[in-house]
Each structure stands twice: as structure tokens, then as C-alpha cells.
Amino acid sequence: MRAISLVLTALTVAGTIPATPAEAFPFGRRDNQQQQQQNRDQQPQGGVQAPMTPPVQMPGETAAPGAAPAGAGANGADGAAAVPQRQPASREERLAAASLDLVRQADFWQAELEINPRDTEAALNASRAFHTLGGAERSAAAAAIGIQADPNNPRLWEALGRALLLGQQLDAAVQALTKSSQLDPNNATVHSLIGVAYDQLGRPDLAAGPYQQAMRLAPNDPVILTNYGLSRALAGDLPGAESLLRRAAADPAAPPQARQNLALVVGLQGRIEESERIAILDLPPAVAAENAAYLRAMLNGSQDRWRGTN
């Protein structure tokens, strides 16, 4: 399987649009060892990272050094006017937030979550916004806060799983996404994401079951077909991968990865000219030709290894 991994890397460098978690393989930043250890130390049961929350001063406790005493005014002096407590946004303001750019959306929902940590709508929207911006840690933290308020919310578990997948915390992502699938067994996308996580872990054998369940629920979804097709390629089943990717690529809503992965598996079976014709639909001709040349060089003298592999 090392050869396929090398080709995928080469095609990505040559111009294929990088995959996202909802598409093929999401690649996120790996935490350093110290951060990983800290995450493990903070994980509650189930492998889910606990959100970071500020310490709460209980009645009778001494305030932390430098903190304003309870009841102190805006300037920290007794009797001064108290700082007005922020109020949650109105329903109209929340609906209007959807028209903001992503950064402002994330700020808006994060502020709402700080006002009320039990606001699951804010937690879900903050997690989604941070995820889209590529902020895996903040996305996971927002989802985890929401789960504390509503532990049986499948959308929050899905959001947490996506964030962990983006952050390459793959074992924890499988656990969170599996929890979401248990709470909502009919969500095909979540089953597909479990397959993506297993593929990232180098276990396409374990990915097959979730993908097949996703396809039972949504047999014509081009993203699921794309994910499963690449998974079959990683497992060495190039004819099976080609069949799935052709079905995906035939859909006008298919992601670009469908055709590029189809070009890859067709080329790996020795049909280089056909591979180049498919690739050129999305790539500049020079890049498609470069990819074709790479495949020719890689397959020189080894085509029989890939044809008909199961």
C-alpha cells in the first residue's frame, strides 16, 4: 500500500484540491507530545477531551490574587456602578449571524457560549464555525462544552468527532463518531466519517463496515462513494475502487476528489492515457501530463501487481 500513498501525495502536490473531513482524507496539525499528554490527562471516560473552563469561586472561598471582589464595581471600588451582565442575543440576532463571515460567526457563537455554557445551539454553531476555519482544538472544546449540557445530542458528538478528526486525534474521533451513530443510527455521513477515521488509522479493513452502512442509508451520495472508493484503493481493491469512484464522478455534485481518485486508480491499473483524460477535467493539462508521467514511471515493470488486486 506504500505505492498508493506515494501517488496520493504526488497528486496532491501537483494540484489536486486537498480533501476535507467530509470528502476524502482530512489532514490536520498533529499536537506535540506535551500537548498530547495533556489531552490524555484531561480526557473523561470515552476518550473525549474535557473542555477548559475557568475556575469558579465558591461561597466562602478566597478570591484569586488580583481578582476583583464579589460585588465590586467597574473600577473595583465598593459602591461603584456594577458592570452590566451581558445578555444572550435575541432570536433575530442569532438568525442574522448566519450572514456574517466565518470569523465573526465564530466570535459571535463563542461569546454566546461564554454567556451560557448550557446553550447547545451556541456550542454546535461555534464548533462548526471553528472547524471550517481549521481550528480543531477550539472546535472540539466548544462541542465538548455542549455535550456536558446535553450528553445525548448526536449532532454535538458528530461535531466533536469532526474536530478530533481534523486534529488527528483519530482514536478519540472514532469514539465520538461512534457515539453519534449510536444516538442517530440513520445518519449516513457519520458512518462515512467513521470509515474515514479508520482509513486514517491505516485500517481500511475496519473502515469497510461503516462505509457499507453509510451506503445502505445513502447509496448514491457522491461524497460517501468517493470516501469508500479511496478506501478500497488503499485496501488494494482497485477494480472495486474504480466502480465506486465512477459512480461518484457521474454525479454533478461530486467533489473534485472523485475524478482525481478515479484517475489515480485507473492509472494504477495501467490505463495511463485514460487516466490522463479523466485528470484533465479538473487539472491544467501540464499537471495532468506530469501526473501521467509519474504513474508511468512508478508502474514500469510492476503493472501486474495492481491489476485485479483484491
C-alpha positions as CSV (number, residue, x, y, z in Angstrom):
1,M,0.0,0.0,0.0
2,R,3.0,2.3,0.2
3,A,2.9,2.9,-3.5
4,I,-0.6,4.2,-3.4
5,S,0.3,6.5,-0.5
6,L,3.1,7.9,-2.6
7,V,0.9,8.6,-5.6
8,L,-1.7,10.3,-3.5
9,T,1.0,12.6,-2.1
10,A,2.4,13.4,-5.5
11,L,-1.0,14.2,-7.0
12,T,-1.8,16.5,-4.1
13,V,1.4,18.4,-4.6
14,A,0.8,18.5,-8.3
15,G,-2.5,20.3,-7.9
16,T,-5.4,18.2,-6.6
17,I,-7.6,20.1,-4.1
18,P,-6.8,18.9,-0.6
19,A,-9.6,16.7,0.9
20,T,-11.7,17.8,3.8
21,P,-13.2,15.5,6.5
22,A,-16.5,15.3,4.6
23,E,-14.7,14.3,1.5
24,A,-11.7,12.0,1.3
25,F,-8.8,12.2,3.8
26,P,-8.6,15.2,6.1
27,F,-5.1,16.1,7.2
28,G,-4.7,18.3,10.3
29,R,-1.9,19.5,12.5
30,R,-0.6,17.0,15.0
31,D,-0.2,18.2,18.6
32,N,3.3,17.9,20.0
33,Q,3.9,15.2,22.6
34,Q,3.5,17.5,25.6
35,Q,0.1,18.6,24.3
36,Q,-1.0,15.1,23.6
37,Q,-0.1,14.0,27.1
38,Q,-2.1,17.0,28.5
39,N,-5.0,16.0,26.4
40,R,-4.8,12.4,27.6
41,D,-4.7,13.6,31.2
42,Q,-7.8,15.7,30.7
43,Q,-9.9,13.1,29.0
44,P,-13.0,11.8,30.7
45,Q,-14.3,8.3,30.0
46,G,-14.8,7.6,26.4
47,G,-11.7,9.3,25.3
48,V,-13.3,12.8,24.9
49,Q,-11.2,15.7,25.9
50,A,-12.7,17.8,28.7
51,P,-13.2,21.5,27.8
52,M,-11.0,24.0,29.5
53,T,-13.2,26.1,31.9
54,P,-12.0,28.9,34.3
55,P,-12.1,28.1,38.0
56,V,-15.3,29.0,39.8
57,Q,-15.1,30.8,43.1
58,M,-17.4,29.0,45.6
59,P,-19.1,30.8,48.5
60,G,-16.6,31.3,51.4
61,E,-13.5,30.9,49.2
62,T,-10.8,33.5,48.9
63,A,-10.7,35.2,45.5
64,A,-7.5,34.6,43.5
65,P,-4.9,37.3,43.8
66,G,-5.7,40.3,41.6
67,A,-9.3,39.3,41.2
68,A,-12.0,41.9,41.9
69,P,-14.0,41.0,45.0
70,A,-17.6,39.9,44.5
71,G,-19.9,42.9,44.3
72,A,-17.1,45.3,43.4
73,G,-17.9,47.9,40.8
74,A,-16.5,48.5,37.4
75,N,-13.4,50.2,38.9
76,G,-13.0,47.6,41.7
77,A,-14.3,50.1,44.4
78,D,-17.2,49.3,46.7
79,G,-20.3,51.3,45.7
80,A,-19.3,51.9,42.1
81,A,-21.7,51.0,39.4
82,A,-21.6,47.3,38.6
83,V,-20.6,46.2,35.1
84,P,-23.9,45.2,33.3
85,Q,-24.1,41.4,32.7
86,R,-24.1,40.5,29.1
87,Q,-27.4,39.1,27.8
88,P,-27.8,36.4,25.2
89,A,-28.5,37.6,21.7
90,S,-32.1,37.7,20.5
91,R,-33.5,35.2,18.1
92,E,-33.3,37.8,15.3
93,E,-29.7,38.4,16.1
94,R,-28.9,34.7,16.0
95,L,-30.6,34.3,12.7
96,A,-28.7,37.3,11.3
97,A,-25.4,35.7,12.5
98,A,-25.6,33.3,9.6
99,S,-24.9,36.1,7.2
100,L,-21.6,37.1,8.9
101,D,-18.2,36.0,7.7
102,L,-16.8,32.8,9.3
103,V,-14.5,34.6,11.7
104,R,-17.3,36.8,13.0
105,Q,-19.7,33.9,13.2
106,A,-17.2,32.0,15.4
107,D,-16.7,35.0,17.6
108,F,-20.5,35.5,17.9
109,W,-21.2,32.0,18.9
110,Q,-18.2,31.8,21.2
111,A,-19.5,34.9,23.0
112,E,-23.0,33.3,23.3
113,L,-21.4,30.1,24.8
114,E,-19.4,32.2,27.3
115,I,-22.7,33.8,28.5
116,N,-24.4,30.5,28.9
117,P,-22.3,27.3,28.8
118,R,-25.5,25.3,28.6
119,D,-26.5,26.9,25.3
120,T,-26.2,23.9,23.0
121,E,-27.2,25.9,19.9
122,A,-24.2,28.2,20.5
123,A,-21.9,25.2,21.2
124,L,-22.8,23.5,18.0
125,N,-22.6,26.6,15.8
126,A,-19.3,27.6,17.5
127,S,-17.8,24.2,16.9
128,R,-18.9,24.2,13.3
129,A,-17.5,27.6,12.6
130,F,-14.2,26.9,14.2
131,H,-14.0,23.6,12.3
132,T,-14.5,25.4,9.0
133,L,-11.8,27.8,9.9
134,G,-9.4,24.9,10.7
135,G,-9.4,25.4,14.5
136,A,-9.5,21.8,15.6
137,E,-8.9,22.5,19.3
138,R,-11.4,25.3,19.7
139,S,-14.0,23.3,17.7
140,A,-13.5,20.3,19.9
141,A,-13.7,22.4,23.1
142,A,-17.0,24.1,22.0
143,A,-18.6,20.7,21.2
144,A,-17.4,19.2,24.4
145,I,-19.0,22.1,26.4
146,G,-22.3,21.4,24.6
147,I,-22.1,17.7,25.4
148,Q,-21.7,18.5,29.1
149,A,-25.1,20.2,28.8
150,D,-26.7,17.7,26.5
151,P,-24.9,14.4,26.5
152,N,-27.4,12.7,24.2
153,N,-27.2,15.2,21.4
154,P,-25.9,13.3,18.3
155,R,-25.1,16.5,16.4
156,L,-22.7,17.6,19.2
157,W,-21.0,14.2,19.2
158,E,-20.7,14.5,15.4
159,A,-19.2,17.9,15.7
160,L,-16.7,16.7,18.3
161,G,-15.8,13.7,16.1
162,R,-15.2,16.0,13.1
163,A,-13.0,18.3,15.3
164,L,-10.9,15.4,16.6
165,L,-10.6,14.0,13.1
166,L,-9.3,17.4,11.9
167,G,-6.8,17.5,14.8
168,Q,-5.6,13.9,14.0
169,Q,-6.8,12.6,17.4
170,L,-8.1,9.6,15.5
171,D,-8.9,7.0,18.2
172,A,-10.9,9.7,20.1
173,A,-12.6,10.7,16.8
174,V,-13.8,7.1,16.3
175,Q,-15.2,7.0,19.8
176,A,-17.1,10.3,19.4
177,L,-18.4,9.5,16.0
178,T,-19.5,6.0,17.1
179,K,-21.4,7.6,20.0
180,S,-23.1,9.9,17.5
181,S,-24.0,6.9,15.3
182,Q,-25.5,5.1,18.3
183,L,-27.7,8.1,19.1
184,D,-28.7,8.6,15.5
185,P,-28.2,5.3,13.5
186,N,-29.6,6.8,10.3
187,N,-27.0,9.5,9.8
188,A,-25.1,8.2,6.7
189,T,-22.5,11.0,6.9
190,V,-21.4,9.9,10.4
191,H,-20.9,6.3,9.4
192,S,-18.8,7.5,6.5
193,L,-16.7,9.7,8.8
194,I,-16.0,6.7,11.0
195,G,-14.7,5.0,7.9
196,V,-12.5,8.0,7.1
197,A,-11.1,7.8,10.7
198,Y,-10.3,4.1,10.3
199,D,-8.6,4.8,7.0
200,Q,-6.5,7.5,8.6
201,L,-5.5,4.9,11.2
202,G,-4.3,2.6,8.4
203,R,-7.2,0.2,9.0
204,P,-9.3,0.0,5.8
205,D,-10.4,-3.4,6.9
206,L,-12.3,-1.8,9.8
207,A,-13.4,1.1,7.6
208,A,-15.4,-1.2,5.2
209,G,-18.3,-1.8,7.7
210,P,-19.1,1.8,8.4
211,Y,-18.8,2.7,4.7
212,Q,-21.2,-0.1,3.8
213,Q,-23.7,1.1,6.4
214,A,-23.4,4.6,5.1
215,M,-24.1,3.3,1.5
216,R,-27.2,1.4,2.7
217,L,-28.6,4.6,4.1
218,A,-27.4,6.9,1.2
219,P,-26.5,4.6,-1.8
220,N,-25.9,7.5,-4.2
221,D,-24.2,10.1,-2.1
222,P,-21.1,11.1,-4.2
223,V,-19.1,12.1,-1.1
224,I,-19.6,8.7,0.6
225,L,-18.9,6.9,-2.7
226,T,-15.7,9.0,-3.0
227,N,-14.6,8.1,0.5
228,Y,-15.3,4.4,0.1
229,G,-13.7,4.3,-3.3
230,L,-10.4,5.7,-2.0
231,S,-10.7,3.3,1.0
232,R,-11.0,0.3,-1.4
233,A,-7.9,1.6,-3.3
234,L,-5.9,1.7,0.0
235,A,-7.1,-1.8,0.7
236,G,-5.7,-2.9,-2.7
237,D,-9.0,-3.5,-4.4
238,L,-8.5,-1.3,-7.5
239,P,-11.4,-2.7,-9.6
240,G,-13.8,-2.2,-6.6
241,A,-12.4,1.3,-6.1
242,E,-12.9,2.2,-9.8
243,S,-16.5,1.1,-9.7
244,L,-17.3,3.2,-6.7
245,L,-15.4,6.3,-8.0
246,R,-17.1,6.0,-11.4
247,R,-20.5,6.2,-9.7
248,A,-19.4,9.2,-7.7
249,A,-17.8,11.0,-10.6
250,A,-21.0,10.6,-12.7
251,D,-22.9,12.8,-10.2
252,P,-22.6,16.6,-11.0
253,A,-22.4,17.3,-7.2
254,A,-19.3,15.0,-6.8
255,P,-16.3,16.6,-5.2
256,P,-13.2,17.0,-7.4
257,Q,-11.6,14.3,-5.5
258,A,-13.9,11.8,-7.1
259,R,-12.5,12.3,-10.6
260,Q,-8.9,12.7,-9.4
261,N,-9.0,9.5,-7.3
262,L,-10.7,7.8,-10.3
263,A,-7.8,8.9,-12.5
264,L,-5.5,7.5,-9.9
265,V,-7.0,4.0,-9.7
266,V,-7.4,3.8,-13.5
267,G,-3.8,4.7,-13.9
268,L,-2.6,2.2,-11.3
269,Q,-4.3,-0.4,-13.4
270,G,-2.0,0.5,-16.3
271,R,-4.5,2.6,-18.4
272,I,-2.4,5.8,-18.3
273,E,-4.0,7.6,-21.3
274,E,-7.5,7.1,-19.9
275,S,-6.2,8.3,-16.5
276,E,-4.8,11.5,-18.1
277,R,-8.2,12.2,-19.9
278,I,-10.0,12.0,-16.6
279,A,-7.5,14.1,-14.7
280,I,-7.5,16.9,-17.3
281,L,-11.2,17.6,-16.5
282,D,-10.0,19.3,-13.2
283,L,-6.3,19.9,-13.6
284,P,-4.3,22.0,-16.1
285,P,-3.1,19.9,-19.0
286,A,0.6,20.2,-17.9
287,V,-0.2,19.0,-14.4
288,A,-2.3,16.1,-15.7
289,A,0.5,15.1,-18.1
290,E,3.0,15.3,-15.2
291,N,0.8,13.0,-13.1
292,A,0.5,10.6,-16.0
293,A,4.3,10.5,-16.4
294,Y,4.7,9.9,-12.7
295,L,2.3,6.9,-12.9
296,R,4.2,5.5,-15.9
297,A,7.5,5.7,-14.1
298,M,6.0,4.1,-10.9
299,L,4.3,1.3,-12.8
300,N,7.2,0.5,-15.1
301,G,7.7,-3.3,-14.8
302,S,5.1,-3.6,-12.0
303,Q,1.7,-3.3,-13.6
304,D,0.7,-6.9,-13.0
305,R,1.0,-6.2,-9.3
306,W,-2.0,-3.9,-9.3
307,R,-4.3,-5.4,-12.0
308,G,-7.1,-7.4,-10.4
309,T,-5.8,-7.0,-6.9
310,N,-8.4,-7.8,-4.2
